[in-house]
């Protein structure tokens, strides 16, 4: 009788666990829709809305407090979390844009709430953005050499042509804004700004600079000069400059 009771209890527990796992997999975790392409490769389209049941989205002020962020002079909030001083690079061995000796690299948290922008500037080091949380971030680059303007959305949704990380080349004019804040016409000549609740909507990024970042190297842009070189993008340049 004791053996029978134990077997019954074990089966009941297993069935209950199986039912719960089935319920979770069918209704709470991301569902996938597959469609076959012409090359017979399956494309998986995730629906992440159900995952929000498990995640409490932090507010901007909570992130600022938890990560001890400070106001960034170019817009948003930041804090440097790592500076690799294992090797020191002498400015005499670096291109002339580097004003001081420096470490090999730096790592930084960067938070840009809705309604804020990172003003256009440039630095001599390569700057890599990593998306951590929140909405995608649009990075705009203005290439003085060939007159090209490039837009890159840094975010987690590969199906929407977002990139989880992106590197801005050295000494390139660039700025950024929360992607969903700004609607840009196809030719880039017109923008519509729709800021949202800054406490609820934001882009939390990581930024890695190599060689290490120093404010002495950073150059702020002049609106009039950029507009003269990129007249079609005057509206967007005006948004991203002071």
C-alpha positions as CSV (number, residue, x, y, z in Angstrom):
1,X,0.0,0.0,0.0
2,X,2.8,2.4,0.9
3,X,4.5,1.7,-2.5
4,X,1.2,2.4,-4.3
5,X,0.8,5.7,-2.5
6,X,4.3,6.8,-3.4
7,X,3.8,5.9,-7.1
8,X,0.5,7.8,-7.2
9,X,2.0,10.8,-5.6
10,X,4.9,10.7,-8.0
11,X,2.6,10.5,-11.0
12,X,0.4,13.3,-9.8
13,X,3.5,15.5,-9.2
14,X,4.8,14.7,-12.7
15,X,1.5,15.4,-14.4
16,X,1.1,18.7,-12.5
17,X,4.6,19.8,-13.5
18,X,4.0,18.7,-17.1
19,X,0.8,20.6,-17.2
20,X,2.4,23.8,-15.8
21,X,5.3,23.5,-18.3
22,X,2.9,23.0,-21.1
23,X,0.8,26.0,-20.0
24,X,3.9,28.2,-19.9
25,X,5.2,27.1,-23.2
26,X,1.9,27.5,-24.9
27,X,0.8,30.9,-23.5
28,X,3.4,32.8,-21.6
29,X,6.8,32.3,-23.4
30,X,7.4,33.8,-26.8
31,X,5.5,32.1,-29.7
32,X,7.2,31.5,-33.0
33,X,5.7,31.7,-36.4
34,X,7.7,30.0,-39.2
35,X,7.5,30.8,-42.9
36,X,9.4,29.1,-45.6
37,X,11.4,31.2,-48.0
38,X,12.2,30.4,-51.6
39,X,15.4,28.8,-50.4
40,X,13.4,26.6,-47.9
41,X,15.0,28.3,-45.0
42,X,12.7,28.8,-42.1
43,X,12.3,32.3,-40.7
44,X,11.4,32.6,-37.0
45,X,9.4,35.6,-36.0
46,X,9.3,36.0,-32.2
47,X,6.5,37.6,-30.3
48,X,8.0,38.9,-27.1
49,X,4.9,40.6,-25.6
50,X,4.1,37.8,-23.2
51,X,7.6,38.0,-21.7
52,X,6.7,41.4,-20.3
53,X,4.6,39.4,-17.7
54,X,8.0,38.4,-16.2
55,X,9.9,41.6,-16.5
56,X,9.3,44.8,-14.6
57,X,10.4,47.6,-16.8
58,X,12.5,50.0,-14.8
59,X,11.9,53.7,-15.0
60,X,14.5,56.1,-16.2
61,X,15.0,57.6,-12.7
62,X,15.4,54.1,-11.2
63,X,18.1,53.2,-13.8
64,X,19.9,56.5,-13.0
65,X,19.8,55.7,-9.3
66,X,20.8,52.0,-9.6
67,X,23.7,52.6,-12.0
68,X,24.7,55.9,-10.3
69,X,24.6,57.7,-13.7
70,X,25.5,61.4,-14.2
71,X,24.3,64.0,-16.7
72,X,26.2,63.7,-19.9
73,X,27.3,67.0,-21.5
74,X,26.2,65.9,-24.9
75,X,22.8,64.7,-23.7
76,X,21.4,61.8,-21.5
77,X,23.2,60.1,-18.6
78,X,26.4,58.1,-18.3
79,X,29.0,56.6,-16.0
80,X,32.4,55.2,-16.9
81,X,32.6,51.7,-15.5
82,X,36.1,50.6,-16.6
83,X,39.3,52.1,-17.8
84,X,42.0,49.7,-18.9
85,X,45.2,51.1,-17.5
86,X,47.2,47.9,-18.0
87,X,48.9,49.6,-21.0
88,X,49.4,53.3,-21.4
89,X,49.5,54.7,-24.9
90,X,51.7,57.7,-25.4
91,X,50.2,60.6,-27.5
92,X,53.5,60.7,-29.4
93,X,52.7,57.3,-30.8
94,X,49.1,58.3,-31.7
95,X,47.6,60.4,-34.5
96,X,47.6,64.2,-33.8
97,X,43.9,64.3,-32.8
98,X,44.8,62.5,-29.5
99,X,45.6,65.3,-27.1
100,X,46.9,63.3,-24.1
101,X,48.4,59.9,-23.1
102,X,45.7,57.4,-22.5
103,X,44.6,53.9,-21.5
104,X,43.9,51.2,-24.0
105,X,40.1,51.4,-23.7
106,X,37.1,52.5,-21.7
107,X,33.6,51.1,-21.0
108,X,30.6,53.3,-20.2
109,X,26.9,53.0,-19.5
110,X,24.9,55.5,-21.6
111,X,21.2,56.2,-21.0
112,X,19.2,58.4,-23.4
113,X,15.5,59.0,-22.3
114,X,12.8,59.8,-24.8
115,X,12.8,63.5,-25.6
116,X,16.6,63.7,-25.3
117,X,19.3,63.6,-28.0
118,X,23.0,63.1,-28.0
119,X,24.4,66.1,-29.8
120,X,26.6,65.7,-32.8
121,X,30.3,65.5,-31.9
122,X,33.4,63.5,-32.9
123,X,36.3,61.8,-31.1
124,X,39.5,60.3,-32.5
125,X,38.8,56.8,-31.1
126,X,36.4,54.2,-32.4
127,X,33.2,54.1,-30.4
128,X,31.1,50.9,-30.1
129,X,27.5,51.0,-29.0
130,X,25.9,47.9,-27.3
131,X,22.2,47.8,-26.7
132,X,21.2,46.6,-23.2
133,X,17.6,47.6,-22.5
134,X,14.7,49.7,-23.7
135,X,14.0,51.1,-27.2
136,X,16.5,51.1,-30.1
137,X,18.8,54.0,-30.6
138,X,19.4,55.6,-34.0
139,X,23.0,56.7,-34.6
140,X,23.5,59.2,-37.4
141,X,26.9,59.7,-39.0
142,X,27.9,62.6,-41.3
143,X,30.9,61.9,-43.5
144,X,32.7,65.1,-44.5
145,X,34.9,63.2,-47.0
146,X,32.2,61.9,-49.3
147,X,29.1,63.9,-48.1
148,X,27.2,60.7,-47.1
149,X,24.8,60.5,-44.2
150,X,24.3,57.1,-42.5
151,X,21.6,56.0,-40.1
152,X,22.0,52.9,-38.0
153,X,19.5,51.5,-35.5
154,X,21.1,49.9,-32.5
155,X,18.7,47.5,-30.9
156,X,17.8,43.8,-30.3
157,X,15.3,43.2,-33.2
158,X,17.3,41.7,-36.0
159,X,14.1,41.3,-38.1
160,X,13.7,45.1,-38.1
161,X,17.2,45.6,-39.3
162,X,18.4,46.6,-35.9
163,X,22.0,45.8,-34.8
164,X,22.8,44.7,-31.2
165,X,26.1,46.5,-31.5
166,X,27.6,49.1,-33.8
167,X,30.9,50.9,-34.1
168,X,31.3,54.5,-35.2
169,X,34.6,54.9,-37.0
170,X,37.2,57.3,-35.5
171,X,36.9,61.1,-36.1
172,X,33.4,60.9,-37.6
173,X,30.7,63.4,-36.8
174,X,27.8,61.5,-35.1
175,X,24.8,62.0,-32.8
176,X,22.0,59.8,-31.7
177,X,18.4,59.8,-30.6
178,X,15.7,57.2,-29.4
179,X,14.5,55.7,-32.7
180,X,10.8,56.0,-32.0
181,X,11.1,59.7,-31.1
182,X,11.8,60.9,-34.6
183,X,10.1,60.1,-37.9
184,X,12.4,60.9,-40.9
185,X,11.2,61.3,-44.4
186,X,12.6,59.0,-47.0
187,X,15.0,61.6,-48.4
188,X,15.9,62.8,-44.9
189,X,14.8,66.4,-45.6
190,X,11.9,66.4,-43.1
191,X,11.5,65.2,-39.6
192,X,8.6,64.8,-37.2
193,X,9.5,64.7,-33.5
194,X,7.2,62.8,-31.2
195,X,8.7,62.7,-27.7
196,X,7.1,60.3,-25.3
197,X,7.1,59.8,-21.5
198,X,10.8,60.1,-20.5
199,X,10.3,58.0,-17.4
200,X,8.9,55.0,-19.4
201,X,10.8,55.2,-22.7
202,X,14.6,55.2,-23.0
203,X,17.6,53.5,-24.6
204,X,20.2,52.0,-22.2
205,X,23.4,51.4,-24.0
206,X,27.0,50.4,-23.3
207,X,29.8,52.3,-25.1
208,X,33.3,51.0,-25.6
209,X,36.0,53.3,-26.7
210,X,39.4,52.1,-28.0
211,X,41.8,53.8,-27.4
212,X,40.3,55.2,-24.2
213,X,38.0,58.2,-24.3
214,X,39.2,61.6,-23.0
215,X,37.1,64.8,-23.0
216,X,40.1,66.8,-24.2
217,X,39.8,65.0,-27.6
218,X,36.0,65.6,-28.1
219,X,34.9,68.2,-30.6
220,X,31.4,69.7,-30.7
221,X,29.9,70.5,-34.0
222,X,28.9,73.9,-35.3
223,X,25.4,73.9,-36.7
224,X,26.1,76.4,-39.5
225,X,29.1,74.4,-40.8
226,X,27.3,71.1,-40.9
227,X,24.2,72.6,-42.5
228,X,26.4,74.1,-45.2
229,X,27.9,70.7,-45.9
230,X,24.7,68.7,-45.5
231,X,21.9,71.1,-46.5
232,X,19.3,68.5,-47.1
233,X,19.5,67.4,-43.5
234,X,19.1,70.8,-41.9
235,X,16.1,69.8,-39.8
236,X,17.8,66.8,-38.3
237,X,21.1,68.7,-37.8
238,X,19.2,71.5,-36.0
239,X,17.7,68.9,-33.7
240,X,21.1,67.4,-32.9
241,X,23.1,70.6,-32.4
242,X,23.0,73.5,-29.9
